[in-house]
């Protein structure tokens, strides 16, 4: 009888020791996992790996879509992607969709026809600065966004004629984008520009921006390059910068 009791006791003691050992192993594993997690958080915080690639949306309108063709948008997309942006390019998009996600863009660009205060998009729709109640085809920045909604935007390129001008009804896109909505900088043209000259200018502009130049220096470089190629400016020298001309879009920070 005593042997049987001793055997039961030893068996229970063995199982207790196994349970204690398993608990110790689980605790050790948990501590190791917590340590690894803390290390990863520290690394990500220091290096900035936790941040997704900044978004850039680039739009162009074909002749059938009220635009001037792709211009330099393919090169712009390539330059931005090469330095870490998530650059997306869209063709013949309506103004509703062009405007819809502008507040998510770090760099925004559109190449199309323009008039003071607005740019033309697919289907005869337009994006303007100000609300225009009697224009059902117009989608204004004022109607969708409020003060500071573009604080995350470094640069907006309105690659269209007359976008640097003010219209008493439609407003001024560059001024509204920067002064009201909070984008760091914007560039557009005061006069009507040659399509060929504008294509070359915008290609060189973004090439230099993606090398780390300030907007002012990139504009100067693009103007010189355009003149050297064509022997004229084609009115791209009517380009105007609104906001901070010292803005850079690379390196990404």
Phi, psi and omega in degrees: 000316179297323179295322180294317179297316180297322180294316179297317180299315180296322180295316179295321179296322179296314180295323178297316178298320179297318180296317179298318179297318179296320179297318179297318180296316180297319178296319179296318178296318180297317178298320179296317179296319178296320179296315179298318180298316179297318179298315179297318179298318179296317180296313181296322181293320181288317186272342181081015182296337183294341184274136177286162177300134181295142185277139170226124177249131186235127184239143171217150183242131176284173180301324179285343180255028177069027183236197185240007184101183187289339182055226180262019188294327179296316178294320179301314179299316180297313180301315182293316179298323182294337180253014170109002177279156169263083187268124180241140184238132184233144179247139172051058180260143178287159183300327180302314182281329175298314183286329194306316186244020181301329181291348177267350185276135170274323172231127179241140177213140174219135179239116186191191170278156178214167172217165178308124176087355184202159174236150184265139180235185186297147176073019180077010178276159181224155171249126180237173174282305187267155171294134176232101190295330184265016178236097184288344180267001182258137178239108187269151174295324182299324183288333185255327188241155178240180182307127177086357182293341178255022181301333180275356181271125179274322186207134173240125179251113176260088185276070182209155180298143170068008184289346177271002179265162179253134174248140184295337179261309187272347176087206180228113184300316184293316181294317182293321180298321184268299188292323183266311187271343170100006176299147182294322184200161176208153179221137175210185183246139180278327182248176172287134185244153174291135181300315182295315179297318181295321178299313181292318180300311184291328176296314179290326178301309182286329174304313182287322177300321182281000170264356178105005180289155171289163180299318180299315181291323178295321177297314180300316179299315182293323178295314180297316180296320180294315179296320179298326182282317188253345185075012178200168181265339183061026179073008175290344175287358172273006178297141181234142175256131171247149183087213185270111181288349178269007179299140172238149176251354176215139003290154180287128178212000000 
